[in-house]
Amino acid sequence: MAHILVVDDEEKLRALLSRVIALEGYKVSDTPSLKGARAALQTQDIDVVLCDVKLQDGNGVEFAKEVHEKYPGIEIILLTAYGNIADGVQAIKNGAFDYIVKGDDNDKIVPLLSRVAEKVALQNKVKRLEKQLGGQHSFDSITGNSPALQNAIALARKVAPSEAAVLLTGETGTGKEVFAQALHYSSPRAGQAFVALNCSAFGKDLLESELFGHKAGSFTGANKDQKGLVEEAKGGTLFLDEIGEMPLELQPKILRLLENGTYIRVGDTKEQKANIRIIAATNRNLQTSIGEGLFRNDLYYRIAVFNIELPSLRERVQDIPMLAQYFLGVYAAKTNKNIKAIAKEAIDALQSHEWKGNVRELKNVMERAVIMEDGTTLELQSLPLDVIQCTTPGGSPFQLATVERLHIQKMLRYTGGNKAEAARLLEIGLATLYRKIEEYGIK
């Protein structure tokens, strides 16, 4: 329940209010002065202040402004013995939730407290969710300790508090959107929207409408005015993924948005103002695209005010065990499996793989491996064949020997190491099984 602070220099009335409020189940504190109220606000978790207007050491209407500015999450209700319209208007302007007259409105206090307590509870819930969301998308949530990754994080931390446009470059699957979200939630715009758009997912006309919105009748099917993502991101961040795929004809409009903070909806003539920060990303070499006439030189320099190159997974091999363990935890929980560890053999295979798809590919591999694994440790044979490395020099994971080795391992696990039972299931002699175990180095 909410914690209510009663501020009134009339002792009997203060005691009565405190008693009534406590009987409603609220936690109550009280004080006869603004000095005591200030002390309580500094030392206690107060949700609502119920304050008299005329006190010996100050005025409640002015105190409402002080509370609103210093403690924006705390609501204040003002009580007065002699209500007047001017004070009531000023109280609301100063941030008071309500202004009521003592005596006449006593029956309104409890329902009013119920409403304001609900508002405070909702505000606190939103704050908790925002804090949780910010934590999920913070730089601390990015997995990896490799120098290449930590260098990229250090650069991103420096630019996050600014309004500068940021260009994230790197191969597909390196986590550009993860970095974009961390930049947003580490910036002063964290409390506003983060809106992402993949520029390669739309043709020119549809992309322009998605970005800037359109007026009714501007094209076939435009039956009503439609807001664009620039407007949806008001006060927040617009993430333009794969900006290298943006049609050349649309690029001047993005340049104007960056330079002047203005745009025009499709089918409109009125210029709109935008209040957004732009973060862009691409896996293309934009300098090459400029040379080929596919990307504007002036737009490049405007979006690349601060360029951060994200390392490929091949450049941060030491992070693979940590990433694999993280994805193991995620997918084991999703599939309700009790897989706690990854066998060294499997880790070695993961670290030997080329990972052309980077972290995204590793994530998909781990999801499949968790589905395949039946034990409490993720073993080598649960990984896809193209990840498994053959133990024989120059071997290929697609060779028959590799498949045979994995099948024997699976049978030995199935029989709990009972070689005679494994040989029976494999329909081979026990001596043949022993020979193959020695040949393949199975332990």
C-alpha positions as a Markdown table, in Angstrom:
| # | Residue | x | y | z |
|---|---|---|---|---|
| 1 | Met | 0.0 | 0.0 | 0.0 |
| 2 | Ala | 1.0 | 3.6 | -0.5 |
| 3 | His | 2.8 | 5.6 | 2.2 |
| 4 | Ile | 0.9 | 8.8 | 3.0 |
| 5 | Leu | 2.5 | 11.9 | 4.7 |
| 6 | Val | 0.0 | 14.1 | 6.5 |
| 7 | Val | 1.2 | 17.7 | 7.0 |
| 8 | Asp | -1.0 | 19.9 | 9.3 |
| 9 | Asp | -0.3 | 22.1 | 12.3 |
| 10 | Glu | -3.7 | 21.4 | 13.9 |
| 11 | Glu | -2.9 | 18.4 | 16.1 |
| 12 | Lys | -6.4 | 17.0 | 16.5 |
| 13 | Leu | -7.2 | 17.2 | 12.7 |
| 14 | Arg | -3.8 | 15.7 | 11.9 |
| 15 | Ala | -4.4 | 12.8 | 14.3 |
| 16 | Leu | -7.9 | 12.3 | 12.9 |
| 17 | Leu | -6.7 | 12.2 | 9.3 |
| 18 | Ser | -3.9 | 9.8 | 10.1 |
| 19 | Arg | -6.3 | 7.5 | 11.9 |
| 20 | Val | -8.8 | 7.5 | 9.0 |
| 21 | Ile | -6.1 | 6.9 | 6.5 |
| 22 | Ala | -4.5 | 4.1 | 8.5 |
| 23 | Leu | -7.8 | 2.3 | 8.8 |
| 24 | Glu | -8.0 | 2.2 | 5.0 |
| 25 | Gly | -4.8 | 0.1 | 5.1 |
| 26 | Tyr | -2.3 | 2.8 | 4.1 |
| 27 | Lys | 1.0 | 3.4 | 5.9 |
| 28 | Val | 0.9 | 6.9 | 7.5 |
| 29 | Ser | 3.4 | 9.4 | 8.8 |
| 30 | Asp | 2.6 | 12.9 | 10.0 |
| 31 | Thr | 4.3 | 16.2 | 10.8 |
| 32 | Pro | 3.1 | 19.6 | 11.9 |
| 33 | Ser | 5.4 | 21.6 | 9.7 |
| 34 | Leu | 7.0 | 21.9 | 6.2 |
| 35 | Lys | 10.4 | 21.5 | 7.9 |
| 36 | Gly | 9.3 | 18.1 | 9.1 |
| 37 | Ala | 7.8 | 17.3 | 5.7 |
| 38 | Arg | 11.1 | 18.0 | 4.0 |
| 39 | Ala | 12.9 | 15.8 | 6.4 |
| 40 | Ala | 10.4 | 13.0 | 5.9 |
| 41 | Leu | 10.7 | 13.3 | 2.1 |
| 42 | Gln | 14.5 | 13.0 | 2.3 |
| 43 | Thr | 14.5 | 10.0 | 4.7 |
| 44 | Gln | 11.4 | 8.0 | 3.9 |
| 45 | Asp | 9.7 | 6.5 | 0.8 |
| 46 | Ile | 6.7 | 8.7 | 0.7 |
| 47 | Asp | 4.2 | 8.2 | -2.1 |
| 48 | Val | 1.5 | 10.9 | -1.4 |
| 49 | Val | 1.6 | 14.1 | 0.6 |
| 50 | Leu | -1.6 | 15.4 | 2.2 |
| 51 | Cys | -0.8 | 19.0 | 3.1 |
| 52 | Asp | -2.5 | 22.0 | 4.7 |
| 53 | Val | -2.2 | 25.2 | 2.7 |
| 54 | Lys | -1.5 | 27.6 | 5.6 |
| 55 | Leu | 1.2 | 26.4 | 7.9 |
| 56 | Gln | 3.3 | 28.3 | 10.5 |
| 57 | Asp | 6.5 | 27.9 | 8.5 |
| 58 | Gly | 5.2 | 28.3 | 4.9 |
| 59 | Asn | 2.6 | 27.9 | 2.3 |
| 60 | Gly | 1.3 | 24.6 | 0.9 |
| 61 | Val | 0.7 | 25.9 | -2.6 |
| 62 | Glu | 4.4 | 26.9 | -2.9 |
| 63 | Phe | 5.4 | 23.7 | -1.3 |
| 64 | Ala | 3.6 | 21.8 | -4.0 |
| 65 | Lys | 5.9 | 23.3 | -6.6 |
| 66 | Glu | 8.9 | 22.3 | -4.5 |
| 67 | Val | 7.7 | 18.7 | -4.2 |
| 68 | His | 6.8 | 18.5 | -7.9 |
| 69 | Glu | 10.3 | 19.7 | -8.9 |
| 70 | Lys | 12.4 | 17.7 | -6.4 |
| 71 | Tyr | 10.3 | 14.6 | -6.2 |
| 72 | Pro | 8.4 | 14.2 | -9.5 |
| 73 | Gly | 7.2 | 10.7 | -8.5 |
| 74 | Ile | 5.4 | 12.0 | -5.4 |
| 75 | Glu | 1.9 | 13.3 | -5.6 |
| 76 | Ile | 0.6 | 16.1 | -3.3 |
| 77 | Ile | -3.0 | 16.9 | -2.3 |
| 78 | Leu | -3.7 | 20.3 | -0.7 |
| 79 | Leu | -6.2 | 21.0 | 2.1 |
| 80 | Thr | -7.4 | 24.4 | 3.0 |
| 81 | Ala | -9.9 | 25.9 | 5.5 |
| 82 | Tyr | -10.8 | 28.8 | 3.1 |
| 83 | Gly | -10.8 | 27.7 | -0.5 |
| 84 | Asn | -10.5 | 30.2 | -3.3 |
| 85 | Ile | -10.3 | 29.8 | -7.0 |
| 86 | Ala | -7.0 | 31.6 | -7.5 |
| 87 | Asp | -5.2 | 29.4 | -5.0 |
| 88 | Gly | -6.8 | 26.3 | -6.5 |
| 89 | Val | -5.7 | 27.2 | -10.0 |
| 90 | Gln | -2.2 | 28.0 | -8.8 |
| 91 | Ala | -2.0 | 24.7 | -6.8 |
| 92 | Ile | -2.8 | 22.7 | -9.9 |
| 93 | Lys | -0.2 | 24.7 | -11.9 |
| 94 | Asn | 2.3 | 24.0 | -9.3 |
| 95 | Gly | 1.8 | 20.2 | -9.7 |
| 96 | Ala | -0.8 | 19.4 | -7.0 |
| 97 | Phe | -3.0 | 16.4 | -7.7 |
| 98 | Asp | -6.0 | 18.1 | -6.2 |
| 99 | Tyr | -7.1 | 21.0 | -3.9 |
| 100 | Ile | -9.9 | 20.5 | -1.5 |
| 101 | Val | -11.6 | 22.4 | 1.3 |
| 102 | Lys | -11.6 | 21.0 | 4.9 |
| 103 | Gly | -14.9 | 20.2 | 6.4 |
| 104 | Asp | -16.9 | 20.4 | 3.1 |
| 105 | Asp | -14.9 | 17.7 | 1.4 |
| 106 | Asn | -14.0 | 15.3 | 4.2 |
| 107 | Asp | -16.0 | 12.5 | 2.5 |
| 108 | Lys | -13.9 | 13.0 | -0.6 |
| 109 | Ile | -10.5 | 12.4 | 1.0 |
| 110 | Val | -10.5 | 8.6 | 1.1 |
| 111 | Pro | -11.7 | 8.1 | -2.6 |
| 112 | Leu | -9.2 | 10.8 | -3.6 |
| 113 | Leu | -6.4 | 9.0 | -1.9 |
| 114 | Ser | -7.4 | 5.8 | -3.6 |
| 115 | Arg | -7.2 | 7.4 | -7.0 |
| 116 | Val | -3.9 | 9.1 | -6.3 |
| 117 | Ala | -2.4 | 5.8 | -4.8 |
| 118 | Glu | -3.4 | 4.0 | -8.0 |
| 119 | Lys | -1.7 | 6.6 | -10.1 |
| 120 | Val | 1.5 | 6.4 | -8.0 |
| 121 | Ala | 1.5 | 2.6 | -8.2 |
| 122 | Leu | 1.2 | 2.7 | -12.0 |
| 123 | Gln | 4.0 | 5.3 | -12.2 |
| 124 | Asn | 6.2 | 3.1 | -10.0 |
| 125 | Lys | 5.4 | 0.0 | -12.1 |
| 126 | Val | 6.3 | 1.9 | -15.3 |
| 127 | Lys | 9.6 | 3.0 | -13.7 |
| 128 | Arg | 10.5 | -0.5 | -12.7 |
| 129 | Leu | 9.7 | -1.8 | -16.2 |
| 130 | Glu | 11.8 | 1.0 | -17.7 |
| 131 | Lys | 14.7 | 0.2 | -15.4 |
| 132 | Gln | 14.4 | -3.5 | -16.2 |
| 133 | Leu | 14.2 | -2.9 | -19.9 |
| 134 | Gly | 17.2 | -0.5 | -19.7 |
| 135 | Gly | 19.2 | -3.2 | -17.9 |
| 136 | Gln | 18.3 | -5.8 | -20.5 |
| 137 | His | 19.6 | -3.5 | -23.2 |
| 138 | Ser | 22.6 | -1.9 | -21.4 |
| 139 | Phe | 26.2 | -2.3 | -22.5 |
| 140 | Asp | 26.7 | -4.5 | -19.4 |
| 141 | Ser | 24.3 | -7.0 | -20.9 |
| 142 | Ile | 26.5 | -7.5 | -24.0 |
| 143 | Thr | 28.4 | -10.8 | -23.6 |
| 144 | Gly | 32.1 | -11.0 | -24.2 |
| 145 | Asn | 35.5 | -9.9 | -22.7 |
| 146 | Ser | 37.6 | -9.9 | -25.9 |
| 147 | Pro | 39.6 | -6.7 | -26.5 |
| 148 | Ala | 37.9 | -6.2 | -29.9 |
| 149 | Leu | 34.4 | -6.2 | -28.4 |
| 150 | Gln | 35.4 | -4.2 | -25.3 |
| 151 | Asn | 37.0 | -1.5 | -27.6 |
| 152 | Ala | 33.7 | -1.2 | -29.5 |
| 153 | Ile | 31.7 | -1.0 | -26.2 |
| 154 | Ala | 34.1 | 1.7 | -24.9 |
| 155 | Leu | 33.5 | 3.8 | -28.0 |
| 156 | Ala | 29.8 | 3.4 | -27.8 |
| 157 | Arg | 29.7 | 4.4 | -24.1 |
| 158 | Lys | 31.5 | 7.6 | -25.0 |
| 159 | Val | 29.0 | 8.6 | -27.7 |
| 160 | Ala | 25.8 | 7.4 | -26.0 |
| 161 | Pro | 25.1 | 10.5 | -24.0 |
| 162 | Ser | 25.5 | 12.8 | -27.0 |
| 163 | Glu | 23.0 | 13.6 | -29.8 |
| 164 | Ala | 25.5 | 12.6 | -32.5 |
| 165 | Ala | 24.5 | 10.3 | -35.3 |
| 166 | Val | 26.2 | 6.9 | -35.0 |
| 167 | Leu | 27.0 | 4.5 | -37.8 |
| 168 | Leu | 27.4 | 0.9 | -36.8 |
| 169 | Thr | 29.3 | -1.2 | -39.3 |
| 170 | Gly | 30.3 | -4.9 | -39.4 |
| 171 | Glu | 29.3 | -8.2 | -40.9 |
| 172 | Thr | 25.8 | -9.6 | -40.7 |
| 173 | Gly | 25.0 | -11.1 | -37.3 |
| 174 | Thr | 27.5 | -9.1 | -35.3 |
| 175 | Gly | 24.9 | -7.5 | -33.0 |
| 176 | Lys | 24.4 | -4.1 | -34.5 |
| 177 | Glu | 20.8 | -3.8 | -33.3 |
| 178 | Val | 21.9 | -4.9 | -29.8 |
| 179 | Phe | 24.5 | -2.0 | -29.8 |
| 180 | Ala | 21.9 | 0.4 | -31.1 |
| 181 | Gln | 19.5 | -0.4 | -28.2 |
| 182 | Ala | 22.3 | -0.1 | -25.7 |
| 183 | Leu | 23.2 | 3.3 | -27.2 |
| 184 | His | 19.5 | 4.4 | -26.8 |
| 185 | Tyr | 19.0 | 3.1 | -23.3 |
| 186 | Ser | 22.3 | 4.7 | -22.2 |
| 187 | Ser | 21.3 | 8.1 | -23.5 |
| 188 | Pro | 19.1 | 10.9 | -22.2 |
| 189 | Arg | 16.4 | 9.7 | -24.6 |
| 190 | Ala | 16.1 | 6.3 | -22.7 |
| 191 | Gly | 12.6 | 7.1 | -21.5 |
| 192 | Gln | 11.3 | 7.5 | -25.0 |
| 193 | Ala | 10.7 | 5.1 | -27.9 |
| 194 | Phe | 13.3 | 3.1 | -29.7 |
| 195 | Val | 12.0 | 2.5 | -33.2 |
| 196 | Ala | 13.8 | 0.2 | -35.7 |
| 197 | Leu | 13.4 | -0.1 | -39.4 |
| 198 | Asn | 15.1 | -2.4 | -41.8 |
| 199 | Cys | 15.7 | -0.4 | -45.0 |
| 200 | Ser | 16.1 | -3.5 | -47.1 |
| 201 | Ala | 12.6 | -4.7 | -46.3 |
| 202 | Phe | 10.6 | -2.2 | -48.4 |
| 203 | Gly | 10.6 | -0.7 | -51.9 |
| 204 | Lys | 11.2 | 3.1 | -52.3 |
| 205 | Asp | 7.5 | 4.2 | -52.1 |
| 206 | Leu | 6.6 | 2.0 | -49.2 |
| 207 | Leu | 9.8 | 2.8 | -47.3 |
| 208 | Glu | 9.1 | 6.6 | -47.7 |
| 209 | Ser | 5.6 | 6.1 | -46.3 |
| 210 | Glu | 6.8 | 3.9 | -43.4 |
| 211 | Leu | 9.4 | 6.5 | -42.5 |
| 212 | Phe | 7.5 | 9.8 | -42.9 |
| 213 | Gly | 3.8 | 8.8 | -43.0 |
| 214 | His | 1.3 | 9.9 | -45.6 |
| 215 | Lys | -1.8 | 11.9 | -46.1 |
| 216 | Ala | -5.1 | 10.4 | -47.0 |
| 217 | Gly | -5.5 | 10.0 | -50.8 |
| 218 | Ser | -1.8 | 10.3 | -51.5 |
| 219 | Phe | -1.8 | 6.9 | -53.2 |
| 220 | Thr | -4.1 | 4.0 | -53.9 |
| 221 | Gly | -5.1 | 2.4 | -50.6 |
| 222 | Ala | -4.2 | 5.5 | -48.5 |
| 223 | Asn | -7.7 | 5.9 | -46.9 |
| 224 | Lys | -6.6 | 7.9 | -43.9 |
| 225 | Asp | -3.7 | 9.9 | -42.6 |
| 226 | Gln | -0.9 | 7.7 | -41.3 |
| 227 | Lys | 1.9 | 8.5 | -38.9 |
| 228 | Gly | 5.4 | 7.4 | -39.9 |
| 229 | Leu | 8.1 | 6.0 | -37.8 |
| 230 | Val | 9.9 | 9.3 | -37.5 |
| 231 | Glu | 6.8 | 10.6 | -35.7 |
| 232 | Glu | 6.5 | 7.4 | -33.7 |
| 233 | Ala | 10.1 | 7.8 | -32.5 |
| 234 | Lys | 9.4 | 11.4 | -31.2 |
| 235 | Gly | 11.8 | 12.2 | -28.4 |
| 236 | Gly | 13.5 | 8.9 | -28.9 |
| 237 | Thr | 15.8 | 7.1 | -31.3 |
| 238 | Leu | 15.2 | 5.9 | -34.9 |
| 239 | Phe | 17.4 | 3.0 | -35.9 |
| 240 | Leu | 17.9 | 2.6 | -39.6 |
| 241 | Asp | 19.2 | -0.9 | -40.2 |
| 242 | Glu | 20.8 | -1.8 | -43.5 |
| 243 | Ile | 20.9 | 1.9 | -44.5 |
| 244 | Gly | 23.2 | 0.9 | -47.4 |
| 245 | Glu | 20.2 | -0.7 | -49.1 |
| 246 | Met | 18.2 | 2.6 | -49.0 |
| 247 | Pro | 17.1 | 3.7 | -52.5 |
| 248 | Leu | 19.2 | 6.6 | -53.9 |
| 249 | Glu | 16.0 | 8.7 | -54.5 |
| 250 | Leu | 15.1 | 8.6 | -50.8 |
| 251 | Gln | 18.5 | 9.5 | -49.5 |
| 252 | Pro | 18.2 | 13.3 | -49.9 |
| 253 | Lys | 15.1 | 13.2 | -47.6 |
| 254 | Ile | 17.1 | 11.4 | -44.9 |
| 255 | Leu | 19.9 | 14.0 | -45.4 |
| 256 | Arg | 17.4 | 16.8 | -44.8 |
| 257 | Leu | 16.0 | 15.0 | -41.7 |
| 258 | Leu | 19.6 | 14.8 | -40.3 |
| 259 | Glu | 20.6 | 18.3 | -41.2 |
| 260 | Asn | 17.4 | 20.3 | -40.5 |
| 261 | Gly | 15.3 | 17.9 | -38.4 |
| 262 | Thr | 12.5 | 18.3 | -40.8 |
| 263 | Tyr | 10.5 | 16.0 | -43.2 |
| 264 | Ile | 7.3 | 16.0 | -45.3 |
| 265 | Arg | 4.7 | 13.3 | -45.3 |
| 266 | Val | 3.9 | 11.6 | -48.5 |
| 267 | Gly | 1.2 | 13.6 | -50.3 |
| 268 | Asp | 1.6 | 16.6 | -48.1 |
| 269 | Thr | 3.2 | 20.0 | -48.6 |
| 270 | Lys | 3.6 | 21.1 | -45.0 |
| 271 | Glu | 7.0 | 20.6 | -43.4 |
| 272 | Gln | 7.0 | 18.7 | -40.1 |
| 273 | Lys | 9.6 | 19.0 | -37.3 |
| 274 | Ala | 11.3 | 15.9 | -35.9 |
| 275 | Asn | 12.8 | 15.4 | -32.5 |
| 276 | Ile | 14.8 | 12.2 | -32.9 |
| 277 | Arg | 18.3 | 10.8 | -32.8 |
| 278 | Ile | 19.3 | 8.6 | -35.7 |
| 279 | Ile | 21.5 | 5.5 | -35.4 |
| 280 | Ala | 22.3 | 3.7 | -38.7 |
| 281 | Ala | 23.8 | 0.3 | -39.4 |
| 282 | Thr | 25.1 | -1.5 | -42.5 |
| 283 | Asn | 27.1 | -4.6 | -43.5 |
| 284 | Arg | 28.1 | -2.9 | -46.7 |
| 285 | Asn | 31.3 | -0.9 | -47.4 |
| 286 | Leu | 29.6 | 2.5 | -48.0 |
| 287 | Gln | 32.7 | 4.0 | -49.5 |
| 288 | Thr | 32.5 | 1.4 | -52.2 |
| 289 | Ser | 28.8 | 2.1 | -52.7 |
| 290 | Ile | 29.6 | 5.8 | -53.1 |
| 291 | Gly | 32.1 | 4.9 | -55.8 |
| 292 | Glu | 29.4 | 2.9 | -57.5 |
| 293 | Gly | 26.9 | 5.7 | -57.4 |
| 294 | Leu | 24.6 | 3.8 | -55.0 |
| 295 | Phe | 25.1 | 6.0 | -51.9 |
| 296 | Arg | 25.4 | 9.7 | -51.5 |
| 297 | Asn | 28.7 | 11.0 | -50.3 |
| 298 | Asp | 27.1 | 13.9 | -48.2 |
| 299 | Leu | 24.7 | 11.5 | -46.5 |
| 300 | Tyr | 27.6 | 9.2 | -45.6 |
| 301 | Tyr | 29.5 | 11.9 | -43.8 |
| 302 | Arg | 26.3 | 13.0 | -42.0 |
| 303 | Ile | 25.4 | 9.6 | -40.7 |
| 304 | Ala | 29.0 | 8.6 | -39.9 |
| 305 | Val | 29.7 | 11.4 | -37.5 |
| 306 | Phe | 30.7 | 8.6 | -35.1 |
| 307 | Asn | 31.6 | 5.2 | -36.7 |
| 308 | Ile | 31.8 | 2.1 | -34.6 |
| 309 | Glu | 33.1 | -1.1 | -36.3 |
| 310 | Leu | 31.7 | -4.2 | -34.6 |
| 311 | Pro | 34.1 | -7.2 | -34.6 |
| 312 | Ser | 33.2 | -10.5 | -36.2 |
| 313 | Leu | 33.0 | -13.6 | -34.1 |
| 314 | Arg | 36.2 | -14.8 | -35.7 |
| 315 | Glu | 37.9 | -11.8 | -34.2 |
| 316 | Arg | 36.6 | -12.7 | -30.7 |
| 317 | Val | 37.0 | -16.5 | -30.5 |
| 318 | Gln | 37.7 | -16.2 | -26.8 |
| 319 | Asp | 34.1 | -15.0 | -26.3 |
| 320 | Ile | 32.6 | -18.1 | -27.8 |
| 321 | Pro | 32.5 | -20.3 | -24.6 |
| 322 | Met | 30.8 | -17.5 | -22.7 |
| 323 | Leu | 28.3 | -16.8 | -25.5 |
| 324 | Ala | 27.6 | -20.5 | -26.0 |
| 325 | Gln | 26.9 | -20.9 | -22.2 |
| 326 | Tyr | 24.6 | -17.9 | -22.3 |
| 327 | Phe | 22.5 | -19.3 | -25.2 |
| 328 | Leu | 22.5 | -22.8 | -23.5 |
| 329 | Gly | 20.9 | -21.2 | -20.5 |
| 330 | Val | 18.3 | -19.4 | -22.6 |
| 331 | Tyr | 17.2 | -22.4 | -24.7 |
| 332 | Ala | 17.5 | -25.0 | -21.9 |
| 333 | Ala | 15.0 | -22.8 | -19.9 |
| 334 | Lys | 12.7 | -22.4 | -23.0 |
| 335 | Thr | 12.7 | -26.2 | -23.6 |
| 336 | Asn | 12.5 | -27.1 | -19.9 |
| 337 | Lys | 15.7 | -29.2 | -20.2 |
| 338 | Asn | 18.3 | -29.6 | -17.4 |
| 339 | Ile | 21.4 | -29.0 | -19.5 |
| 340 | Lys | 24.0 | -27.3 | -17.3 |
| 341 | Ala | 27.3 | -27.6 | -19.1 |
| 342 | Ile | 29.0 | -27.9 | -22.5 |
| 343 | Ala | 31.6 | -30.6 | -23.1 |
| 344 | Lys | 35.1 | -29.5 | -23.8 |
| 345 | Glu | 35.0 | -31.4 | -27.1 |
| 346 | Ala | 31.9 | -29.3 | -28.1 |
| 347 | Ile | 33.5 | -26.0 | -27.0 |
| 348 | Asp | 36.6 | -26.9 | -29.1 |
| 349 | Ala | 34.4 | -27.5 | -32.1 |
| 350 | Leu | 32.6 | -24.2 | -31.6 |
| 351 | Gln | 35.8 | -22.3 | -31.4 |
| 352 | Ser | 37.1 | -24.0 | -34.5 |
| 353 | His | 34.1 | -23.1 | -36.7 |
| 354 | Glu | 34.3 | -20.2 | -39.2 |
| 355 | Trp | 31.1 | -18.5 | -38.1 |
| 356 | Lys | 30.3 | -16.6 | -41.3 |
| 357 | Gly | 26.9 | -15.7 | -39.7 |
| 358 | Asn | 28.6 | -14.5 | -36.5 |
| 359 | Val | 26.7 | -14.4 | -33.2 |
| 360 | Arg | 23.4 | -14.9 | -34.9 |
| 361 | Glu | 24.6 | -18.2 | -36.4 |
| 362 | Leu | 26.0 | -19.3 | -33.0 |
| 363 | Lys | 22.6 | -18.5 | -31.4 |
| 364 | Asn | 20.8 | -20.7 | -34.0 |
| 365 | Val | 23.4 | -23.5 | -33.6 |
| 366 | Met | 22.9 | -23.5 | -29.8 |
| 367 | Glu | 19.1 | -23.6 | -30.1 |
| 368 | Arg | 19.3 | -26.7 | -32.3 |
| 369 | Ala | 21.9 | -28.3 | -30.1 |
| 370 | Val | 19.8 | -27.9 | -27.0 |
| 371 | Ile | 16.8 | -29.5 | -28.8 |
| 372 | Met | 19.1 | -32.5 | -29.8 |
| 373 | Glu | 20.7 | -33.0 | -26.4 |
| 374 | Asp | 19.1 | -35.5 | -24.0 |
| 375 | Gly | 21.7 | -35.4 | -21.2 |
| 376 | Thr | 22.7 | -32.8 | -18.7 |
| 377 | Thr | 25.9 | -31.9 | -20.6 |
| 378 | Leu | 25.7 | -30.7 | -24.2 |
| 379 | Glu | 28.0 | -33.1 | -26.1 |
| 380 | Leu | 29.8 | -32.8 | -29.4 |
| 381 | Gln | 27.4 | -35.0 | -31.3 |
| 382 | Ser | 24.5 | -32.7 | -30.6 |
| 383 | Leu | 26.1 | -30.0 | -32.7 |
| 384 | Pro | 25.4 | -29.8 | -36.5 |
| 385 | Leu | 27.7 | -31.7 | -38.8 |
| 386 | Asp | 29.1 | -28.6 | -40.3 |
| 387 | Val | 30.3 | -27.5 | -36.9 |
| 388 | Ile | 31.8 | -30.8 | -35.8 |
| 389 | Gln | 35.4 | -31.2 | -36.5 |
| 390 | Cys | 36.8 | -34.6 | -37.3 |
| 391 | Thr | 39.6 | -35.8 | -35.0 |
| 392 | Thr | 41.6 | -37.3 | -37.9 |
| 393 | Pro | 44.1 | -34.9 | -39.7 |
| 394 | Gly | 42.6 | -33.3 | -42.8 |
| 395 | Gly | 39.3 | -35.0 | -42.0 |
| 396 | Ser | 35.9 | -33.6 | -43.0 |
| 397 | Pro | 32.8 | -33.5 | -40.8 |
| 398 | Phe | 30.9 | -34.9 | -43.8 |
| 399 | Gln | 33.0 | -38.1 | -44.1 |
| 400 | Leu | 31.5 | -41.5 | -43.3 |
| 401 | Ala | 34.1 | -42.0 | -40.5 |
| 402 | Thr | 32.9 | -38.9 | -38.7 |
| 403 | Val | 29.2 | -40.0 | -38.8 |
| 404 | Glu | 30.3 | -43.5 | -37.6 |
| 405 | Arg | 32.3 | -42.1 | -34.7 |
| 406 | Leu | 29.4 | -39.9 | -33.6 |
| 407 | His | 27.0 | -42.8 | -33.8 |
| 408 | Ile | 29.2 | -45.0 | -31.7 |
| 409 | Gln | 29.5 | -42.3 | -29.1 |
| 410 | Lys | 25.7 | -41.9 | -29.0 |
| 411 | Met | 25.3 | -45.7 | -28.4 |
| 412 | Leu | 27.8 | -45.7 | -25.6 |
| 413 | Arg | 26.0 | -42.9 | -23.9 |
| 414 | Tyr | 22.7 | -44.6 | -24.4 |
| 415 | Thr | 24.0 | -47.8 | -22.8 |
| 416 | Gly | 25.8 | -46.0 | -20.0 |
| 417 | Gly | 29.2 | -47.1 | -21.3 |
| 418 | Asn | 28.2 | -50.8 | -21.6 |
| 419 | Lys | 30.3 | -51.8 | -24.6 |
| 420 | Ala | 28.7 | -55.3 | -25.0 |
| 421 | Glu | 25.2 | -53.8 | -25.1 |
| 422 | Ala | 26.4 | -51.1 | -27.5 |
| 423 | Ala | 28.0 | -53.7 | -29.8 |
| 424 | Arg | 24.7 | -55.6 | -29.8 |
| 425 | Leu | 22.7 | -52.6 | -30.7 |
| 426 | Leu | 25.1 | -51.6 | -33.4 |
| 427 | Glu | 25.0 | -55.2 | -34.7 |
| 428 | Ile | 28.8 | -55.6 | -34.7 |
| 429 | Gly | 31.2 | -57.8 | -32.8 |
| 430 | Leu | 32.6 | -56.6 | -29.5 |
| 431 | Ala | 36.2 | -56.8 | -30.8 |
| 432 | Thr | 35.2 | -54.6 | -33.8 |
| 433 | Leu | 33.7 | -52.1 | -31.4 |
| 434 | Tyr | 36.9 | -52.0 | -29.3 |
| 435 | Arg | 39.0 | -51.5 | -32.4 |
| 436 | Lys | 36.8 | -48.6 | -33.6 |
| 437 | Ile | 36.9 | -47.0 | -30.2 |
| 438 | Glu | 40.7 | -47.1 | -30.3 |
| 439 | Glu | 40.8 | -45.9 | -33.9 |
| 440 | Tyr | 38.5 | -42.9 | -33.3 |
| 441 | Gly | 40.0 | -42.0 | -29.9 |
| 442 | Ile | 36.7 | -42.3 | -28.2 |
| 443 | Lys | 36.9 | -41.9 | -24.4 |
